[in-house]
Amino acid sequence: MALERKIQLAAYGLFIAALFLAPAFGDEFWLNRIAKYLVYGMLGVAIALTWGYAGILNLGQGLFFGMGAYMLAMSLKLASPTSLSQGSDTPVPDFMLWNAEPGAPTDLCCINKGSFLWLPFQHQWFGLAMGIVVPVLIAGVLGAVIFRKRISGVFVSIITLALVLLVRLVLVDAQPITNGFNGLTDLGWLTIGGIEFDPYSRATYYLCAASLSLTLIVARLLADTRASLILQAIRDDQLRARYLGFNVPVYQTFFFVVSAAIAGFAGMLYVVVTEFASPTFMDLSFSVTMVVWAAVGGRSSLLGACIGAILINMIEAQVSETEALVEAWKAIIGLIFVLVVLFMPRGLGGLAHALVARFQRDEQPSAPAAVGAARSETA
């Protein structure tokens, strides 16, 4: 096994080990915060798959994250004590009562014109399933249309950007069904197999750590497949790939869908950790911020993009909570991004790769020395 491959596997192993050892060094509040950063790490992996490997700059990743978050949040909202105590046979979200017309029945089926859409979400398994299915369906349809039409480059970014803003407007305007700008709050806890995932418990942290570890492993295995090599060839030269007979839209759509599934999964975990879902998940700034994370960590490195997302958010939290820097923390984060782009265009992952390559060159004997050693052995 090549040295570079061994170092790569060691880096993944050390990172995953650090995730599971972290609870020994902090309290519950600290674990809750780190769990949120791990969710952001999953988004870094999702961006690296599409931008780094496929060359698809998706500025609407917040759409898939937000859809995953809302799907599970709807189930958890119906499981909250306030929804269960409205005097109805079925749980009813409190905001629907606030927006109900006079005389409307206090029942989830018909308290307003769209409330029946919530009925299946009384089962948490349905919310969990939809948190993956809905982002995947949206990405599948969107990818099939975009890539079959041979749309590429900045036009993909514009389309995904427009779509995420459109869905955000729909969520905000559907006040009686989604609670508009306020989002979904006062949620119950996720319960799986009798285990309640309190946002501040170690169980929730380990859920996020295990999810990020699994995401990294699956993404790494996927990146090592023949399909990934073909995708990178498509990224570098689509026309040549088409000439060689590869079905370009299928490869692009597949990786686009996988990235959406990861983002949807991350959105559900974010709801478990923070206990709310909001239209701000689909703000332009949030989707662009994900791209910044991947750029700092290295868009062509899955682990680098993941670590970049975690580090940037840790630095952001530390700087924003420092009294002397409270007014300038956004400028500091922006400066970090500019410096990385100028001096490390391949990000932290690219820097690590360059160091490993340099180490390999130093370890290998020079050509004259190697020839001299061979002659001395045969003499």
C-alpha positions in Angstrom: 0.0 0.0 0.0 1.4 3.4 -1.0 2.5 5.7 1.8 0.0 8.4 0.8 -2.8 5.9 1.1 -1.6 4.7 4.5 -1.4 8.3 5.7 -4.9 9.0 4.4 -6.4 6.0 6.2 -4.5 7.0 9.4 -6.0 10.5 9.1 -9.5 9.2 8.8 -8.9 6.8 11.7 -7.5 9.5 14.0 -10.3 11.9 13.2 -13.0 9.3 13.9 -11.3 8.2 17.1 -11.2 11.9 18.2 -14.9 12.2 17.6 -15.7 9.4 20.0 -13.1 10.5 22.6 -14.3 14.1 22.7 -17.1 13.5 25.4 -14.4 12.9 28.0 -13.2 16.5 27.7 -16.3 18.6 28.0 -19.7 19.1 29.7 -23.2 18.7 28.2 -23.4 22.2 26.9 -20.0 21.8 25.1 -21.1 18.5 23.7 -24.3 20.0 22.3 -22.2 22.7 20.6 -19.7 20.3 19.1 -22.5 18.1 17.9 -23.8 21.0 15.9 -20.4 21.5 14.3 -20.3 17.8 13.4 -23.5 18.3 11.5 -21.8 21.2 9.6 -19.0 18.7 8.9 -21.5 16.5 7.1 -22.4 19.5 4.9 -18.8 20.0 4.1 -18.6 16.4 2.8 -21.7 16.9 0.7 -20.3 20.1 -0.9 -17.0 18.3 -1.6 -18.7 15.5 -3.4 -20.5 17.8 -5.8 -18.0 20.7 -6.1 -14.7 18.9 -5.7 -15.4 15.6 -7.5 -18.2 16.6 -9.9 -17.3 20.2 -10.5 -20.9 21.2 -9.8 -21.0 24.4 -7.7 -24.4 24.1 -5.9 -25.4 27.3 -4.3 -28.7 25.8 -3.1 -27.5 23.1 -0.8 -29.5 24.8 1.9 -32.7 23.5 0.1 -31.8 19.9 0.8 -30.7 20.7 4.3 -33.8 22.7 5.0 -36.1 20.0 3.6 -34.6 17.3 5.7 -34.9 19.6 8.8 -38.5 20.4 8.2 -39.6 16.9 7.5 -38.3 15.6 10.9 -39.3 18.9 12.7 -42.9 18.3 11.7 -42.9 14.9 13.4 -41.2 16.2 16.5 -43.6 19.2 16.6 -46.6 16.8 16.8 -44.8 14.9 19.5 -44.4 18.0 21.7 -46.5 18.4 24.9 -48.2 21.6 23.5 -49.4 19.8 20.4 -50.7 16.8 22.4 -52.8 19.0 24.8 -55.1 20.9 22.5 -58.2 18.8 23.3 -58.2 16.9 20.0 -57.9 13.2 19.2 -54.9 14.0 17.1 -52.0 16.4 18.1 -52.4 19.9 16.7 -49.5 22.4 16.4 -50.2 25.5 18.6 -49.5 27.9 15.7 -52.3 26.3 13.7 -54.7 27.4 16.5 -53.4 30.9 16.4 -54.0 31.1 12.6 -57.3 29.2 12.5 -60.5 30.8 11.3 -63.3 31.3 13.9 -65.3 28.1 14.3 -62.7 25.9 12.6 -62.5 22.3 14.2 -59.6 21.7 16.4 -58.4 18.7 14.4 -55.3 18.1 12.4 -57.3 16.9 9.4 -59.1 20.2 8.8 -58.1 23.0 11.1 -57.0 24.8 7.9 -56.8 24.0 4.2 -53.4 22.4 4.3 -53.2 20.9 7.8 -54.1 17.4 6.4 -50.5 17.2 5.0 -49.3 16.8 8.6 -51.3 13.7 9.3 -48.6 11.1 8.3 -46.1 13.0 10.4 -47.7 11.8 13.6 -45.3 8.8 13.1 -41.7 9.7 13.6 -40.5 7.0 11.3 -42.4 8.8 8.5 -40.6 12.1 9.3 -37.3 10.3 9.3 -38.0 8.7 6.0 -39.2 11.9 4.3 -36.1 13.7 5.6 -34.1 11.6 3.1 -36.8 10.9 0.4 -37.8 14.5 -0.2 -34.3 15.9 -0.7 -33.4 12.9 -2.9 -36.5 13.3 -5.1 -36.0 17.1 -5.5 -32.3 16.5 -6.4 -33.2 13.7 -8.7 -35.7 15.7 -10.7 -33.6 18.8 -10.7 -30.4 16.9 -11.7 -32.2 15.0 -14.5 -33.4 18.3 -16.0 -30.2 20.3 -15.6 -27.7 17.7 -16.7 -29.7 16.2 -19.5 -30.1 19.7 -20.9 -26.3 19.9 -20.6 -26.4 23.0 -18.4 -23.1 23.5 -16.6 -20.9 26.0 -14.9 -22.3 29.2 -13.4 -25.8 28.4 -14.8 -26.2 25.5 -12.4 -25.3 27.7 -9.5 -27.9 30.3 -10.6 -30.6 27.7 -11.0 -30.0 26.1 -7.6 -29.7 29.5 -6.0 -33.1 30.5 -7.5 -34.8 27.3 -6.4 -33.7 27.5 -2.8 -34.9 31.1 -2.6 -38.2 30.1 -4.2 -38.8 27.3 -1.7 -38.0 29.7 1.1 -40.6 32.1 -0.1 -43.2 29.3 -0.2 -42.4 28.2 3.3 -42.7 31.8 4.6 -45.9 32.5 2.7 -47.6 29.3 3.9 -47.9 30.7 7.4 -50.9 28.5 8.5 -49.1 25.3 7.6 -45.4 26.1 8.3 -45.6 29.0 10.8 -43.8 31.2 8.3 -40.8 33.3 9.5 -41.0 31.8 13.0 -40.3 28.3 11.8 -41.0 25.2 13.9 -40.1 25.4 17.6 -41.1 23.8 20.8 -40.3 20.3 19.5 -40.4 16.9 21.2 -37.4 14.7 21.4 -36.5 12.1 18.8 -37.2 8.6 20.1 -35.7 5.5 18.5 -35.9 2.0 20.0 -37.1 3.5 23.3 -34.0 5.8 23.5 -34.9 9.5 23.8 -32.3 11.8 22.3 -32.1 14.8 24.6 -30.2 17.5 22.7 -27.7 17.8 25.6 -27.2 14.1 26.2 -24.2 12.0 25.3 -26.5 9.8 23.3 -27.3 12.7 20.9 -23.6 13.6 20.6 -22.7 10.0 19.8 -25.6 9.9 17.2 -24.0 12.8 15.4 -20.5 11.4 15.7 -21.5 8.0 14.4 -23.5 9.7 11.6 -20.5 11.8 10.5 -18.2 8.8 10.7 -20.5 6.7 8.6 -20.9 9.6 6.1 -17.1 10.0 5.8 -16.6 6.3 5.3 -19.3 5.9 2.7 -18.2 9.0 0.8 -14.6 7.8 0.9 -15.6 4.4 -0.5 -17.7 6.1 -3.2 -14.8 8.4 -4.1 -12.6 5.3 -4.6 -14.9 3.7 -7.1 -14.6 3.6 -10.9 -17.7 5.9 -11.0 -15.9 8.6 -9.1 -12.9 8.4 -11.6 -15.4 8.7 -14.5 -17.0 11.7 -12.8 -13.7 13.4 -12.3 -13.0 12.9 -16.0 -16.4 14.4 -16.8 -15.5 17.4 -14.6 -12.3 17.9 -16.5 -13.6 17.4 -20.0 -17.3 16.6 -20.6 -17.0 16.5 -24.4 -14.3 13.9 -24.2 -16.2 11.8 -21.7 -19.3 11.9 -24.0 -17.1 10.9 -26.9 -15.8 7.9 -25.0 -19.4 6.7 -24.5 -20.1 7.6 -20.9 -23.6 8.6 -19.9 -22.6 12.0 -18.4 -26.0 13.0 -17.0 -26.4 9.7 -15.1 -23.1 10.1 -13.3 -23.7 13.8 -12.5 -27.2 13.2 -11.3 -26.2 10.2 -9.1 -23.6 12.2 -7.2 -25.9 15.2 -7.0 -28.5 13.0 -5.3 -26.0 11.4 -2.9 -24.9 14.9 -1.9 -28.6 15.9 -1.3 -29.2 12.8 0.8 -26.3 13.7 3.0 -27.5 17.3 3.4 -31.0 16.1 4.2 -29.7 13.7 6.8 -27.6 16.5 8.3 -30.7 18.7 8.4 -32.5 16.1 10.5 -29.6 15.8 12.9 -29.5 19.6 13.2 -33.1 19.6 14.3 -32.4 16.9 17.0 -29.5 19.0 18.3 -31.0 22.5 18.2 -34.8 21.7 18.6 -36.0 24.0 15.8 -36.3 24.4 12.0 -36.3 27.7 10.3 -36.6 29.3 6.8 -33.1 30.8 7.5 -31.8 27.3 6.6 -32.6 28.3 3.0 -31.1 31.8 3.1 -28.6 32.5 0.4 -25.9 33.4 3.0 -26.1 29.9 4.6 -25.7 28.1 1.3 -22.8 30.3 0.3 -21.2 29.8 3.8 -21.2 26.0 3.1 -19.1 26.7 0.0 -16.7 28.7 2.1 -16.3 25.8 4.5 -15.4 23.5 1.7 -13.0 26.0 0.1 -11.1 26.5 3.4 -10.9 22.8 4.1 -10.2 21.8 0.5 -13.0 21.1 -1.9 -11.2 18.1 -3.4 -10.7 16.5 0.0 -13.7 14.9 1.8 -11.9 14.9 5.2 -10.5 18.4 4.5 -13.9 19.9 3.7 -15.3 18.2 6.8 -12.6 19.6 9.1 -12.8 23.0 7.4 -16.5 23.2 8.3 -15.9 22.3 11.9 -12.9 24.6 12.3 -14.5 27.6 10.7 -17.6 27.3 13.0 -15.5 26.8 16.1 -13.4 29.9 15.3 -16.6 31.8 14.4 -18.2 30.9 17.8 -15.0 31.8 19.7 -14.5 35.1 18.0 -18.1 36.2 18.1 -18.3 35.5 21.8 -15.1 37.6 22.5 -16.2 41.0 23.7 -13.3 42.8 22.0 -14.2 41.2 18.7 -17.9 41.0 18.8 -18.3 43.7 16.1 -15.6 42.5 13.8 -16.0 38.7 13.9 -17.6 38.5 10.4 -14.7 40.5 9.0 -12.2 38.1 10.7 -13.9 35.1 9.2 -13.9 36.8 5.8 -10.2 37.6 6.1 -9.4 33.9 6.9 -11.3 32.9 3.8 -9.4 35.4 1.6 -6.0 34.4 3.0 -6.8 30.7 2.4 -7.8 31.4 -1.2 -4.7 33.5 -1.9 -2.1 31.3 -0.3 -3.7 27.9 -0.1 -6.1 27.6 -3.1 -6.5 23.9 -2.5 -7.4 24.5 1.1 -6.2 22.6 4.2 -6.6 19.3 2.4 -4.4 20.4 -0.5 -1.8 21.6 1.9 -1.7 18.2 3.7 -1.5 16.4 0.3 1.4 18.6 -0.7 3.3 17.9 2.5 2.8 14.2 2.1 4.0 14.4 -1.5 7.1 16.3 -0.4 7.8 13.8 2.3 7.6 11.0 -0.2 10.1 12.8 -2.5 12.5 13.3 0.4 12.3 9.6 1.3 13.0 8.3 -2.2 16.7 8.1 -3.2 17.8 10.3 -6.1 18.4 8.6 -9.5 22.2 8.8 -9.4 22.4 7.4 -5.9 20.0 4.6 -6.7 22.1 3.7 -9.8 25.3 3.7 -7.7 23.8 1.5 -5.0 22.6 -1.0 -7.7 26.1 -1.1 -9.2 27.8 -1.7 -5.8 25.4 -4.5 -5.1 26.2 -6.3 -8.4 29.9 -5.7 -8.1 
